Each structure stands twice: as structure tokens, then as C-alpha cells.
Amino acid sequence: MVRTKIGDLFQQETKYQRGHLPGGDLDWASKPATYKSYPSAPRIQLSSPETKGGPPIWDSIRQRRSLRAFQEPPVKEADLSQLLWAGQGITDTGMGFASRTTPSAGALYPVETYAVVHSVEGIEPGVYHYSVQTHELEQLKVGDFRMAAARMALDQRIAHSAKVVFVWTALFARSTWKYRQRGYRYVYLDAGHIAQNVALAAVALGLGSCQIAAIYDDEVNTLLGVDGVEESAIYLTVIGKPG
Ligand SMILES: Cc1cc2nc3c(=O)[nH]c(=O)nc-3n(C[C@H](O)[C@H](O)[C@H](O)COP(=O)(O)O)c2cc1C
């Protein structure tokens, strides 16, 4: 059967086939930067995450469910810090580059984390970018973005009632620089790994999460201030105390 829709074409045309691997040397001069930063944004140093011990992982795996009702109490700053670390924190610098909590094709790390903070102790409501390198939040916007969050998530109320909404974007060129069009596959796989780590860490912290891919992409991009082409929102996770 001949399939001509864009998703079908993408799946077919990004297959690796024996004898037809894309060749050529990597152009190291055009390698995209590994880290994004907002140099003029106010910065908030996050508390140091726990990196040892913690609740048994089997319990977290067994108990994880998508939660869609949240209690009123805010999320603790330490818990937000722990979740950000679980998703993308640096865990090793011994191999000549910084390895993270989650795997990434070619260690290229095309995914960026943003947090739309609705209610977190000690952190003003607003839109933040997570600086992986420094474990800081960079403040992009201040304000109550609960309505905007729900609207951009196809009007799902959980993005309003959650206490934090994580938004993952992809800087596609970080991956396509090496893997070309196949890199798009890897970007989405990376985001899945990150989201799962956050979901399991949420359980371990007594919190709940729900992953959201039903989004009006460009409404999310507008909230973050990203262009939707070089960098575009791909996935959300809402967090709060189970209701
Ligand atoms: C890629 C992806 C997208 C999802 N998008 C949404 C969503 O937009 N809204 C929602 O309420 N749940 C969403 N979910 C959650 C699923 O509905 C949920 O994982 C599924 O029903 C299984 O339930 P469980 O997570 O509790 O095991 C999504 C899950 C995944 C993996």
C-alpha cells in the first residue's frame, strides 16, 4: 500500500536500511550548543537534590498512575528541584561531557525543560527555564498562567489545577546535526525518558503526575517565547499532590 501522509512518509523515510546509511563526516564547526541559557533572566538557585537513597524504585514503578485531581497545598521547592534533577540533572562529568539522569541519543540532549509554576513554596508563579548546567531556574515571566496552561493543553483542567506544569521543548538541530531527519525520532524518545523519570520521581515524593501530549503547540510556544521552528514544545507533564 502506498502511503502519502506526512506521518507515514516520516516513518518510512527515516528508516535505517542496510547498505543505505547516510554517510559523510560530522561538521563539528556547526554543532549546536548543548545548553540554552537566558543570560539576562533573574536566576533562582534550586536546593541541592538528593542523589542517594530514597524510596524503593519498585514501589514507584508499581504505584505510578496518571493523576488528574490535585489537592490545594503547594509543591515544595525541594520537590520541584528533585523533579527537575530527575528529568535532566547532570550525574557524571567524567567522560569528557556531562551525562544526565536520562539517556539521550548521541548524548546530544535536544530537549529543554521549562516549568510553568502555579503554586510552589518560595517561587513566584510564572514561567521558568531550567538551567541544567547550574541547577537554577531562569525566570522568563511572572504571573498567574493557570488559564493559559489549561487553554494550551486543549482546555484540560488538570493543567490549571496542577501546581507545576513541566513543558519540554526540542531544539531539533541538536539531534539532526548528527542524525539528520532520523534525529526527529530520537528527540521524541528522549522526551519520553525524561517524562518517565519525572513521573517515577513524583511518586517517590508523594506527588502525582499526568503526561500531556494533547497541546496547541504554538500556544505553548508563545507562552514560552520560543519560535516553534528551531525550538518547539513537544510534551507536558502536570504535577501536584494527589487529590
Ligand atoms: C504520549 C502520551 C500523551 C498523553 N496525553 C494525555 C493528555 O493529553 N491528557 C491526559 O489526561 N492524559 C494523557 N496521557 C496519559 C494517558 O491517558 C495514560 O497514561 C493512560 O491512560 C494509561 O494510564 P496510566 O498512566 O495511569 O497508567 C498521555 C500519555 C502519554 C504517554
The ligand as an ORCA input file, in Angstrom:
! r2SCAN-3c Opt
* xyz 0 1
  C       2.245     10.383     24.929
  C       1.175     10.495     25.974
  C       0.240     11.506     25.870
  C      -0.742     11.646     26.836
  N      -1.588     12.723     26.768
  C      -2.537     12.875     27.717
  C      -3.396     14.007     27.699
  O      -3.304     14.885     26.845
  N      -4.318     14.113     28.681
  C      -4.452     13.172     29.669
  O      -5.313     13.341     30.537
  N      -3.647     12.083     29.720
  C      -2.701     11.921     28.771
  N      -1.847     10.841     28.840
  C      -1.999      9.844     29.906
  C      -2.646      8.550     29.403
  O      -4.006      8.756     29.192
  C      -2.394      7.464     30.439
  O      -1.004      7.216     30.537
  C      -3.099      6.155     30.092
  O      -4.497      6.321     30.175
  C      -2.676      4.996     30.986
  O      -2.950      5.301     32.331
  P      -1.802      5.350     33.460
  O      -0.786      6.398     33.025
  O      -2.499      5.752     34.719
  O      -1.175      4.010     33.548
  C      -0.841     10.714     27.892
  C       0.110      9.695     27.987
  C       1.117      9.594     27.053
  C       2.165      8.511     27.227
*
